[in-house]
Amino acid sequence: MRLNRVRADERSDDVTKVAVLAGGCFWGMQDLIRRQPGVLATRVGYTGGEVPNATYRNHRGHAEAIEIRYDPERTTYRDVLEFFFQIHDPTTKNRQGNDIGDSYRSAIFYADEEQKQVAEQTIADVEASGLWPGKVVTEVSQLGDFWEAEPEHQDYLERYPNGYTCHFIRPDWKLPATK
């Protein structure tokens, strides 16, 4: 079975932008991010590894990730990243909650140099804020192929509202305004 693959250069158009993030099990990430203002669509999948046609049973080296299509007139890439850091723990290497392994690493997959710079600056701001007790271990990597996950993983917590998640919004966790 061949799953949908989207290359980095096919990701955005004149109206929407795309962010690809990994922060643990993709079910919880998708459930929270899709509700944010300006987010138009999300899908979960695998990226950051070498296995072609990655699947849930065979995605060694890939991270469970979420592709976020958003309206840049309603939200910014920085806003998306700030929320990402609000809903997962960026200080645990290859782990979120009870999920352990490189599939559950914290990572930002940038599509262009502008996204890379925003990601690096946001990480620096998270570090400087002191909001997290440890050092941020979020990887910043160039986006490669994104292998869409199987249908049963898409919108999982929408279909199973009491399903597993280790993600939650930390309402008091806000980065200071940037200049």
ChimeraX attribute file (.defattr): number of C-alpha atoms within 10 A of each C-alpha:
attribute: neighborCount
match mode: 1-to-1
recipient: residues
	/A:1	6
	/A:2	10
	/A:3	16
	/A:4	14
	/A:5	18
	/A:6	13
	/A:7	12
	/A:8	18
	/A:9	12
	/A:10	9
	/A:11	16
	/A:12	14
	/A:13	9
	/A:14	7
	/A:15	9
	/A:16	16
	/A:17	20
	/A:18	23
	/A:19	21
	/A:20	24
	/A:21	27
	/A:22	29
	/A:23	28
	/A:24	31
	/A:25	26
	/A:26	28
	/A:27	24
	/A:28	21
	/A:29	26
	/A:30	24
	/A:31	20
	/A:32	16
	/A:33	18
	/A:34	19
	/A:35	12
	/A:36	14
	/A:37	13
	/A:38	18
	/A:39	21
	/A:40	15
	/A:41	15
	/A:42	21
	/A:43	20
	/A:44	28
	/A:45	27
	/A:46	30
	/A:47	29
	/A:48	24
	/A:49	17
	/A:50	13
	/A:51	15
	/A:52	17
	/A:53	18
	/A:54	26
	/A:55	19
	/A:56	13
	/A:57	6
	/A:58	12
	/A:59	21
	/A:60	17
	/A:61	16
	/A:62	24
	/A:63	26
	/A:64	29
	/A:65	33
	/A:66	28
	/A:67	23
	/A:68	22
	/A:69	20
	/A:70	25
	/A:71	18
	/A:72	15
	/A:73	10
	/A:74	10
	/A:75	15
	/A:76	15
	/A:77	17
	/A:78	14
	/A:79	14
	/A:80	20
	/A:81	18
	/A:82	19
	/A:83	18
	/A:84	21
	/A:85	23
	/A:86	22
	/A:87	20
	/A:88	22
	/A:89	25
	/A:90	26
	/A:91	18
	/A:92	18
	/A:93	18
	/A:94	20
	/A:95	20
	/A:96	23
	/A:97	14
	/A:98	10
	/A:99	15
	/A:100	15
	/A:101	14
	/A:102	17
	/A:103	26
	/A:104	24
	/A:105	29
	/A:106	29
	/A:107	23
	/A:108	25
	/A:109	23
	/A:110	22
	/A:111	22
	/A:112	12
	/A:113	10
	/A:114	10
	/A:115	19
	/A:116	17
	/A:117	13
	/A:118	15
	/A:119	24
	/A:120	15
	/A:121	13
	/A:122	19
	/A:123	22
	/A:124	12
	/A:125	17
	/A:126	21
	/A:127	16
	/A:128	13
	/A:129	13
	/A:130	11
	/A:131	14
	/A:132	16
	/A:133	9
	/A:134	12
	/A:135	15
	/A:136	18
	/A:137	16
	/A:138	22
	/A:139	18
	/A:140	18
	/A:141	14
	/A:142	15
	/A:143	19
	/A:144	18
	/A:145	19
	/A:146	26
	/A:147	26
	/A:148	26
	/A:149	23
	/A:150	15
	/A:151	11
	/A:152	8
	/A:153	16
	/A:154	20
	/A:155	19
	/A:156	18
	/A:157	18
	/A:158	12
	/A:159	11
	/A:160	9
	/A:161	11
	/A:162	8
	/A:163	11
	/A:164	12
	/A:165	19
	/A:166	16
	/A:167	22
	/A:168	14
	/A:169	13
	/A:170	12
	/A:171	8
	/A:172	8
	/A:173	15
	/A:174	14
	/A:175	17
	/A:176	10
	/A:177	6
	/A:178	6
	/A:179	3
